[in-house]
Amino acid sequence: MRILSGVQSSGRLHIGNYYGAMRQFVQLQDQGEAYYFIANYHALNTVRDPKLAQELTRDAALTYLSLGLDPKKAVLFRQSDVKEVAELYWILGTVVPQSNLERAHSYKDKVAQGISPDFGLFAYPVLMAADILLYSADAVPVGKDQIQHIEFARDWAVKFNTQYVPGYDPADPEGKERGHAPGILKLPAAHVQESTATVPGIDGRKMSKSYGNTLELFGEEKDIKKRIMSIKTDSTPVEAPKPTTDAPLYDLLKLMLPASEFAEVDATWKAGGKGYGDYKKKLLEAFHTTFTPARQRYAELRADPGELERILQDGAQRARAEATRLMDQVRKAVGIP
Ligand code: TYM
């Protein structure tokens, strides 16, 4: 099984990225051939400072490694190190209906926030589909917000194969039956862990760099504490039972505490008698217990930029070998010498 996923280097990574996606990346590296990358082309949609773009790319790579990604098992690379992705993006774009892009959630959300969209934002899902299809991925571990993008990638792969592969039958995409040909572009499937599909931010909306409501994985300890203490709560008195819906503090405790400890919290939460301040302290402790080892690795790796670059170069080489193989077939199919 080929597993592939990426994170944008558009800001410091947060616990939504970890529980929604990166924790699965680490688990899955033992279950198949895993390819993980830093989407630094995508990040240009929001990061317009070249120094910061480079710094955030490096930071995302350090984050992957600190969280336990093993470059001997998984291929870790920068999106921009494999230029074939930009070529596939264009070729694929020629079969993408504009109407699909107009109904993309990511685009509609940004427009609803009053952001005037650039072409890069509009075409974002096409580059993401190219990322996935270039490496013939079977499974793409992601949080819930990315599911639509993966469905698009499937639809466009079918469109491309139908157009360019003689004997391709969309009902038999792998060409298992006689007379049918397998597609050049393989159909991927989203791999979403239901319990962590959407991690809430400190204001109760989805945790997102663009909402400024994150708990950064390797943020300053003072800042983490301040943010945890400012998690949105209601005015239920200390002695009263607390609500469990629209309660980001409750959801985050459930996410971060070991099951047995959460069971105790759950019981007092529902019975009343403890204040939100106590629960916030508990969450802060859980944050430290969970991420202190990764934080130490982060500091060590950060001190050795040569080693990080060596890992990324090695990953780029391995990814490029795969990308070149697919692009040979794609170019031939469409008639580009
Ligand atoms: P990005 O960088 O926004 O997020 C990276 C991963 O983290 C997940 N995630 C969350 N999961 C649960 N709750 C949250 N609050 C939360 N916030 C983020 C995302 O679902 C994602 O899995 N377009 C992608 C990057 C990308 C990509 C790809 C992913 C580019 N090419 C190819 C997979 C395959 C993005 O912006 O993710």
Residues whose N, C-alpha, C, O or C-beta is under 5 A from the ligand:
A	BS01	TYM	L4 S5 G6 V7 Q8 G16 N17 G20 A21 A39 M128 D131 I132 P141 V142 G143 K144 D145 Q146 T196 A197 T198 V199 K206 M207 S208
